[in-house]
């Protein structure tokens, strides 16, 4: 790629990031946000418009003015991304358009011994997406340790799988994957309530009650780390994964109502040192953990004084939504050249299915 093309790609990314953050913005607002001359970004904006990645429409008239500004926004009808949280025996799905709007959520049953790629293939064979914007790709949220950069499921005790290389494409669609707790954290990071939060520990727990029996509660718990506004993976993609001995002698799936407070207290006690070490702004708890009976006064003792503890009140599709957002994050912020070995960086506008057919005839 020539120098001028690299610079144009960087400017395109920055323009898209501004529009995505603001949801709609005028050319003047974009040039001010990027500290660039309006004429400099005009070519990039026109290119994005010709490819139908963004759209323009008249906004609301300012006070004391009859002229309505022309605003640019993401074109959700350009395409859609399917996020799938896969557990043993079941999956939760969330379909997002390219503006991030949720178009559909669904829960489906699956085969417990089915590999993730096989499950996705069978689902796509039985599902008709013709009523939605064109499907651009698929992203998975999986329980266990996942290397999203090499697209490998390293270890998943709930699914009884180790060192599984995931397919790069299924049915002609690019495929990404990440840990379910990281996807949950990403979903929170994109929510309006936490958009300004830079450091957050996100605890995700599910019983995998549809999977193999006899799992300890430790096997079902994971955490996603948001550090300085980004998901943190660590050196070997195991950041946030629990270690050591089980914190409670009974699985989440087998708890009685009377045991739920003790279970949650034991779980949070096991994260107390981590909370003081990381000192996050928010400690967020989701999945089935958010439905447990709890003693809020006792819970607050496990966190640093200024760390807010929050429980999820959203739908059970947060991990699936976060998985789709992983795909969109890569789409709106592609890396510069030199990252060919990073599977995430294969997600670019020009590589998407049907990209050429979406351009206007000039």
Backbone torsions as a table, in degrees:
resi	resn	phi	psi	omega
1	UNK	NA	130.0	-178.8
2	UNK	-73.3	161.3	-175.6
3	UNK	-57.1	-43.5	-179.5
4	UNK	-64.0	-37.2	178.4
5	UNK	-68.0	-38.5	177.3
6	UNK	-62.5	-45.7	-179.5
7	UNK	-63.1	-39.9	178.3
8	UNK	-64.5	-40.1	179.2
9	UNK	-64.8	-39.5	178.2
10	UNK	-65.0	-43.2	178.5
11	UNK	-64.2	-40.3	177.8
12	UNK	-59.1	-44.7	179.6
13	UNK	-60.8	-44.9	-178.2
14	UNK	-65.0	-39.8	178.1
15	UNK	-63.1	-46.4	-179.5
16	UNK	-63.1	-36.8	179.6
17	UNK	-64.8	-40.0	178.1
18	UNK	-64.3	-46.4	-179.2
19	UNK	-64.5	-41.1	-179.9
20	UNK	-64.1	-40.8	-179.5
21	UNK	-69.1	-43.7	-177.0
22	UNK	-84.4	-15.3	-177.1
23	UNK	74.0	-35.6	167.9
24	UNK	-154.2	143.5	-176.5
25	UNK	-154.3	146.8	175.5
26	UNK	-84.0	167.3	177.7
27	UNK	-60.4	-38.5	179.6
28	UNK	-64.4	-42.5	179.1
29	UNK	-63.0	-38.8	179.5
30	UNK	-66.5	-45.5	-179.2
31	UNK	-64.0	-36.3	177.7
32	UNK	-69.4	-42.3	-178.5
33	UNK	-63.8	-33.0	-177.3
34	UNK	-97.4	-2.8	-177.0
35	UNK	54.3	44.2	179.8
36	UNK	-126.4	150.0	177.3
37	UNK	-64.4	141.2	-177.1
38	UNK	-58.2	-38.3	-179.3
39	UNK	-65.4	-25.8	-179.1
40	UNK	-68.4	-37.3	-176.8
41	UNK	-94.3	-6.0	-178.1
42	UNK	-59.7	-44.2	-179.4
43	UNK	-61.1	-42.9	-179.6
44	UNK	-64.1	-44.5	-179.6
45	UNK	-63.0	-42.8	179.0
46	UNK	-62.8	-37.7	178.4
47	UNK	-65.6	-41.9	178.5
48	UNK	-65.5	-36.4	177.6
49	UNK	-68.0	-40.4	-178.6
50	UNK	-66.6	-28.6	178.9
51	UNK	-88.6	-1.8	179.4
52	UNK	66.6	20.1	176.9
53	UNK	-74.3	-34.5	174.5
54	UNK	-123.9	168.8	178.2
55	UNK	-138.6	161.8	178.3
56	UNK	-127.7	145.6	177.7
57	UNK	-156.4	161.0	179.5
58	UNK	-71.4	131.6	177.8
59	UNK	-90.2	-166.7	179.3
60	UNK	-77.6	138.2	-179.6
61	UNK	-66.3	134.3	174.5
62	UNK	-64.0	158.5	178.0
63	UNK	-62.0	143.5	178.0
64	UNK	63.4	24.4	178.1
65	UNK	-144.3	135.8	-179.8
66	UNK	-91.4	-3.4	-176.0
67	UNK	-97.5	123.8	179.9
68	UNK	-88.8	132.8	-179.7
69	UNK	-71.5	153.7	173.9
70	UNK	-88.1	120.9	-177.3
71	UNK	-109.4	145.3	177.6
72	UNK	-106.5	138.8	178.2
73	UNK	-144.1	164.5	177.3
74	UNK	-69.0	140.7	-179.7
75	UNK	-91.8	96.8	-178.3
76	UNK	-62.8	-25.1	-179.1
77	UNK	-77.2	-3.8	178.3
78	UNK	-61.0	-40.0	-179.3
79	UNK	-180.0	-178.3	-179.0
80	UNK	-139.1	159.4	-179.9
81	UNK	-129.0	134.3	-179.2
82	UNK	-100.7	116.8	173.6
83	UNK	-98.7	132.6	-176.3
84	UNK	-129.8	116.8	170.3
85	UNK	-90.5	113.5	-175.2
86	UNK	-106.9	125.5	174.2
87	UNK	-119.9	167.6	174.8
88	UNK	-60.1	113.5	175.0
89	UNK	89.6	-6.3	178.1
90	UNK	-156.7	161.5	176.8
91	UNK	-143.5	145.7	172.1
92	UNK	-113.7	135.4	-173.6
93	UNK	-124.4	145.2	176.0
94	UNK	-139.2	121.4	179.7
95	UNK	-100.8	122.4	179.9
96	UNK	-115.5	143.9	171.4
97	UNK	-85.2	176.6	-173.7
98	UNK	-71.0	-7.3	172.3
99	UNK	-91.3	-5.7	-179.9
100	UNK	96.1	1.6	179.4
101	UNK	-75.0	134.3	177.9
102	UNK	-77.1	121.6	-178.4
103	UNK	-97.0	-29.6	-174.0
104	UNK	-162.7	141.9	168.4
105	UNK	-126.7	148.9	-175.9
106	UNK	-156.6	145.7	173.0
107	UNK	-117.8	130.1	-178.3
108	UNK	-132.2	151.7	175.6
109	UNK	-90.3	153.4	179.9
110	UNK	-145.0	-179.9	180.0
111	UNK	-86.6	134.6	-175.4
112	UNK	-64.6	-34.4	-175.4
113	UNK	-96.4	15.8	-177.2
114	UNK	-88.6	132.8	175.1
115	UNK	-66.5	150.1	-178.1
116	UNK	-52.7	-43.8	-180.0
117	UNK	-62.7	-38.8	178.2
118	UNK	-65.8	-40.3	179.7
119	UNK	-62.1	-44.5	-179.8
120	UNK	-62.1	-44.5	-179.3
121	UNK	-59.8	-44.6	-179.2
122	UNK	-67.2	-36.7	179.4
123	UNK	-65.5	-44.8	-178.5
124	UNK	-64.4	-31.7	178.4
125	UNK	-66.1	-29.8	-175.3
126	UNK	-99.0	-4.8	-172.3
127	UNK	-114.9	137.0	179.1
128	UNK	-104.9	117.8	-179.6
129	UNK	-106.3	15.6	-174.0
130	UNK	-65.9	-19.2	-179.9
131	UNK	-85.8	-1.1	-179.7
132	UNK	-113.6	166.8	173.4
133	UNK	-56.9	152.9	-174.8
134	UNK	-51.1	135.8	-179.3
135	UNK	-74.6	122.9	-175.5
136	UNK	-99.1	-26.5	-177.0
137	UNK	-179.5	175.8	-176.4
138	UNK	-133.2	143.4	177.9
139	UNK	-137.9	135.4	-173.2
140	UNK	-109.0	142.8	169.4
141	UNK	-110.9	115.3	-172.5
142	UNK	-119.7	144.5	176.7
143	UNK	-76.5	134.6	179.6
144	UNK	115.5	-160.6	-178.4
145	UNK	-96.6	123.9	-177.3
146	UNK	-127.0	136.3	171.6
147	UNK	-100.9	99.2	-177.0
148	UNK	-72.2	-19.9	-177.3
149	UNK	-77.0	-31.5	177.5
150	UNK	-107.7	-2.3	-179.8
151	UNK	58.6	57.9	-178.8
152	UNK	-130.9	131.0	169.9
153	UNK	-85.7	103.4	-172.5
154	UNK	-72.9	-48.3	-177.4
155	UNK	-159.6	125.7	177.6
156	UNK	-134.9	92.0	177.2
157	UNK	-55.6	-42.8	179.1
158	UNK	-60.0	-35.9	-178.9
159	UNK	-94.5	-3.6	179.3
160	UNK	56.9	46.5	-178.7
161	UNK	-130.3	146.1	176.4
162	UNK	-141.5	139.7	173.2
163	UNK	50.7	55.0	178.3
164	UNK	-101.9	116.9	174.3
165	UNK	-77.3	124.1	-178.4
166	UNK	-86.7	146.2	179.8
167	UNK	-65.9	143.1	178.1
168	UNK	-73.9	-25.9	178.4
169	UNK	-140.8	148.9	172.5
170	UNK	-135.6	126.2	-178.4
171	UNK	54.1	36.8	178.6
172	UNK	79.1	4.3	-178.1
173	UNK	-107.5	135.0	177.2
174	UNK	-64.2	144.7	-175.8
175	UNK	-124.9	129.5	172.7
176	UNK	-117.1	164.9	178.1
177	UNK	-153.7	150.4	176.4
178	UNK	-153.9	169.4	175.1
179	UNK	-65.6	143.6	-176.2
180	UNK	-64.2	-34.8	178.6
181	UNK	-67.5	-38.1	176.3
182	UNK	-64.5	-38.0	178.0
183	UNK	-66.2	-39.9	175.7
184	UNK	-60.2	-45.0	179.1
185	UNK	-61.8	-40.9	-180.0
186	UNK	-65.1	-37.4	177.7
187	UNK	-61.7	-43.0	178.0
188	UNK	-65.6	-40.4	-178.7
189	UNK	-59.1	-31.3	-178.9
190	UNK	-92.3	-3.3	179.5
191	UNK	-77.4	150.0	-177.8
192	UNK	-60.5	-33.0	-176.2
193	UNK	-66.9	-28.1	-174.3
194	UNK	-121.5	19.1	-176.6
195	UNK	-62.3	-30.1	-178.1
196	UNK	-93.0	-4.5	-178.4
197	UNK	-76.6	132.6	-178.8
198	UNK	-100.7	-31.5	-176.2
199	UNK	-130.6	122.5	-174.8
200	UNK	-151.8	139.4	172.5
201	UNK	-107.2	121.6	-174.3
202	UNK	-114.3	112.9	-176.4
203	UNK	-97.5	125.5	-176.5
204	UNK	-122.4	129.2	-179.8
205	UNK	-138.7	135.6	178.0
206	UNK	-144.6	146.0	-173.9
207	UNK	-80.6	-17.0	-173.2
208	UNK	48.9	42.2	-174.9
209	UNK	-64.5	-14.1	179.5
210	UNK	-92.0	-1.6	-177.6
211	UNK	-98.6	-158.1	-177.4
212	UNK	-65.3	151.1	-173.7
213	UNK	-88.1	162.0	174.0
214	UNK	87.5	8.3	178.6
215	UNK	-70.0	143.4	173.2
216	UNK	-78.8	161.6	178.4
217	UNK	-62.5	-30.7	-179.9
218	UNK	-61.4	-33.8	-178.2
219	UNK	-67.3	-18.8	-173.6
220	UNK	-99.9	0.7	-173.0
221	UNK	-113.4	137.8	174.4
222	UNK	-147.9	165.2	178.4
223	UNK	-134.8	145.4	174.7
224	UNK	-108.5	135.6	-177.0
225	UNK	-106.5	125.8	171.2
226	UNK	-105.7	111.6	179.4
227	UNK	-120.9	123.2	-179.4
228	UNK	53.9	38.4	173.3
229	UNK	84.1	7.0	-179.2
230	UNK	-134.0	154.1	174.9
231	UNK	-69.5	130.2	-178.5
232	UNK	-104.0	128.5	-175.7
233	UNK	-103.6	-19.9	-173.0
234	UNK	80.7	-177.1	-176.1
235	UNK	-76.0	-24.5	-175.5
236	UNK	-130.7	23.6	175.8
237	UNK	64.4	23.8	178.8
238	UNK	-113.4	8.7	177.5
239	UNK	-59.6	129.1	179.8
240	UNK	94.5	-15.0	179.0
241	UNK	-74.1	135.4	-178.1
242	UNK	-72.1	152.5	177.6
243	UNK	-137.0	178.6	178.5
244	UNK	79.6	-159.0	-176.4
245	UNK	-87.0	157.6	177.4
246	UNK	-57.9	141.5	-177.8
247	UNK	-85.0	-12.4	-178.0
248	UNK	-146.4	146.3	-173.7
249	UNK	-82.7	7.9	-175.9
250	UNK	-139.5	144.0	179.6
251	UNK	-72.3	150.9	177.4
252	UNK	-55.1	-35.1	-177.6
253	UNK	-70.1	-18.3	-173.5
254	UNK	-107.9	4.3	-176.4
255	UNK	-68.7	141.7	166.8
256	UNK	-85.5	164.4	-178.7
257	UNK	-60.3	-35.2	-178.5
258	UNK	-70.4	-21.0	-177.5
259	UNK	-91.5	-8.1	-171.8
260	UNK	-65.2	-41.0	179.8
261	UNK	-63.2	-44.1	179.6
262	UNK	-63.4	-40.5	179.0
263	UNK	-60.5	-49.3	-177.1
264	UNK	-66.1	-40.3	177.9
265	UNK	-62.5	-41.5	178.7
266	UNK	-65.6	-38.5	178.5
267	UNK	-63.9	-48.4	-177.5
268	UNK	-68.1	-32.9	176.3
269	UNK	-62.4	-34.4	179.3
270	UNK	-70.7	-18.4	178.5
271	UNK	-101.3	2.2	-174.7
272	UNK	-60.6	-48.0	180.0
273	UNK	-62.7	-37.8	178.8
274	UNK	-63.6	-41.6	180.0
275	UNK	-62.9	-41.7	178.7
276	UNK	-72.3	-31.2	178.5
277	UNK	-69.1	-44.3	-177.4
278	UNK	-84.5	-30.3	-178.7
279	UNK	51.6	56.6	-178.2
280	UNK	-76.1	161.0	174.6
281	UNK	-72.5	-38.0	-175.5
282	UNK	-130.0	137.3	168.1
283	UNK	-114.2	107.4	-171.5
284	UNK	-109.1	135.1	-174.4
285	UNK	-121.9	127.8	-176.4
286	UNK	-140.9	-169.1	-174.4
287	UNK	72.1	-152.7	179.1
288	UNK	-66.6	-20.7	178.6
289	UNK	-61.1	-32.5	-176.9
290	UNK	-70.0	-14.1	-178.4
291	UNK	-96.6	-2.4	-176.3
292	UNK	-74.1	149.5	170.2
293	UNK	-62.3	141.4	-176.5
294	UNK	-149.8	155.4	175.3
295	UNK	-108.3	100.1	-172.7
296	UNK	-60.9	-34.8	179.5
297	UNK	-65.1	-40.8	178.7
298	UNK	-69.7	-37.7	-178.0
299	UNK	-62.8	-40.1	-177.0
300	UNK	-63.1	-18.3	-179.0
301	UNK	-72.5	-16.5	-175.1
302	UNK	-89.8	-8.4	-175.3
303	UNK	-112.1	154.5	173.8
304	UNK	-56.8	155.3	-173.0
305	UNK	-53.4	-39.6	-175.4
306	UNK	-99.8	11.4	177.5
307	UNK	-91.3	123.4	-178.7
308	UNK	-87.5	131.1	176.9
309	UNK	-99.3	125.2	-178.5
310	UNK	-128.5	144.2	176.0
311	UNK	-111.4	141.1	-177.5
312	UNK	-66.6	137.7	174.7
313	UNK	-119.2	6.6	-177.9
314	UNK	-85.0	-175.7	-179.0
315	UNK	-70.4	166.9	178.0
316	UNK	-73.8	7.7	-175.4
317	UNK	-99.4	19.5	-176.2
318	UNK	-64.5	-42.3	-179.9
319	UNK	-66.5	-38.9	177.9
320	UNK	-64.7	-42.6	177.4
321	UNK	-63.1	-43.9	179.2
322	UNK	-62.7	-32.5	177.0
323	UNK	-64.8	-45.1	177.4
324	UNK	-63.7	-35.0	178.9
325	UNK	-67.8	-28.2	173.6
326	UNK	-58.0	-44.9	179.0
327	UNK	-62.3	-47.3	-178.3
328	UNK	-66.1	-37.2	178.0
329	UNK	-59.7	-41.2	178.1
330	UNK	-68.3	-34.4	-178.3
331	UNK	-68.6	-40.1	-176.5
332	UNK	-89.0	-7.1	178.9
333	UNK	-140.1	61.6	-179.2
334	UNK	-65.2	147.2	-179.7
335	UNK	-78.7	158.4	175.4
336	UNK	-67.9	169.1	-179.9
337	UNK	-57.5	153.5	179.3
338	UNK	107.0	6.5	-179.1
339	UNK	-116.6	34.6	-174.0
340	UNK	-63.2	-26.2	-178.6
341	UNK	-84.9	-1.7	178.5
342	UNK	-95.9	112.4	-174.9
343	UNK	-61.6	-31.9	179.6
344	UNK	-60.5	-33.0	-174.9
345	UNK	-79.5	2.4	173.4
346	UNK	-78.0	-10.4	-178.2
347	UNK	-87.1	97.0	179.1
348	UNK	-134.8	155.7	-176.3
349	UNK	-56.1	-43.4	-176.1
350	UNK	-71.3	-15.4	-179.0
351	UNK	-95.5	-4.0	-175.6
352	UNK	-74.2	151.6	177.8
353	UNK	-59.0	130.0	176.5
354	UNK	73.2	16.8	-177.2
355	UNK	-60.7	-40.9	-177.6
356	UNK	-64.5	-35.4	-175.8
357	UNK	-74.1	-11.7	-177.6
358	UNK	-88.7	-10.6	179.7
359	UNK	-77.5	143.8	175.2
360	UNK	-70.8	151.5	172.1
361	UNK	-75.1	120.1	-176.6
362	UNK	-88.7	NA	NA
